[in-house]
Amino acid sequence: MMLLYAPTPSGQPNMPVTGRTRIMKMVFLFDKEVLPDFKKDRAFDEVSMPEFFSWKYGPFSKDLLNDLEFLINQGYIRAVSSQTYPTTPEVAEYEFWISDFENFQAQEYDEETFDLTTLKGIPKARMLWDSLSKNQQEQLSEFKAVLNKASLDRILEYVYKKYRTDYTDKSLIREKYLL
């Protein structure tokens, strides 16, 4: 929730994040690259990060997917879909997530944009945000700004090249990013 809330450099909170794959890779990179320094700045309750493992489209977390769905269902996060034709690497991961549905054929793809709801999400996230130090707030805002601006392909390329041995060995799109 704090990742969604993190204000832009101009101070605008709750800028949306587009796509489940982007959120998945953002949380993965936060865990691996930002969290160690983030935790040094100020003592707070231990953060329980989702467990990631190598899967068909790189680092994946069932925990994160379940948490996202829970927060959507509880009214903290809003997911707005816009039907588009499959053109991004996110399509393949989306198809994996809905693999429980037999005989699914992806004719169209719903790309979702996520942000916090006004009634429940923003107030809760603001409370959590205010408990962070100024340095932690700046780290999280800068992290979100960089990854929200980057193309999904660029994020995937970075993740695949940096974490090739531990999180990409089962990937079906590995060759695209490791050439």
Buried (B, 14 or more C-beta within 10 A) or exposed (E): BBBBBBBEEEEEBBBBBBBBBBBBBBBBBBBBEBBEEBEEBEEEEEEEBBEBEBBBBBBBBEBBBEBBEEBBEEEBBBBEEEEEEBEBBBBBBBBEBEEEEEEEEEEEBEBBBBBBBEEBBBEBBBEEBEEBEEEBBBBBBEBBBEBBEBEBEEBBBBBBEBBBEEBBEEBEBBEEBEE
